[in-house]
Amino acid sequence: MTLGFAPPTATSFRSSSGSASRLARMLEPAEWTAAGIPLLRNPREVVSGLHSRHAPTPSTAVLAVLDHEERLAASASFVHRPAPADGWDFRNALLAHLRRVIPHDLRRRSPVRTAVLLYCREGDERWTEEDGAWMWGLRDACTLHGLRCGAYITLTRAGWQVLGEGRGGRRPNSDSLPLPIGEGPAELGRLVPRTASGASEPLRRAAAR
């Protein structure tokens, strides 16, 4: 009788390879900070404005494009279906929504507008692999749409936090009721939200100039 280890099956090879690829498509906070992501001048106003417009609940991603004066040029929100966190999938979802609400800036020599992402989720403010996958997806989607990659913000029951910066606050949070637009700290531009047409994802609201 010969003793030894059974060789891995092709399925296990594919599984381990897929897991390694998925882990490569995420960014840790230190990598995010080292990438030189531009700081928001007033993150509380941005968070409050997006919360008022989109009223996100857990598993909702809110994508916003800001102009050079940090005014809202376009925004969209959609629900992320539970699945293993993969930056590739997140990138594709973000890029699809960018294409629906605002033209690309690929013809410009350097980006003028900045995309920021607010993700409402369960848990606390500590970084998770899901956050890392969203960061990777946001950075890649911005490159492909000709935008500057901006802040990644989490919204939980404890409040909001700009990951990689250490700035945050208790309100709004995932349990907060949205304030009517115009009653919060900022209006993020006087835009009337509209629903994007032809959306295959459950797009909840979108605003575009």
Secondary structure, DSSP 8 states (H G I E B T S, - for coil): ---------HHHHHHHHHHHHHHHS---HHHHHHTT----S-HHHHHHHHHHHH---TTEEEEEEE-TTS-EEEEEEEE--SS---HHHHHHHHHHHHHHHS---TTSSS--SEEEEEEE-SS-SS--HHHHHHHHHHHHHHHHHT-EEEEEEEEETTEEEETTTTEEESSS-TT-----TTSSS--SSS---B--TT-SS-EEEEEE-
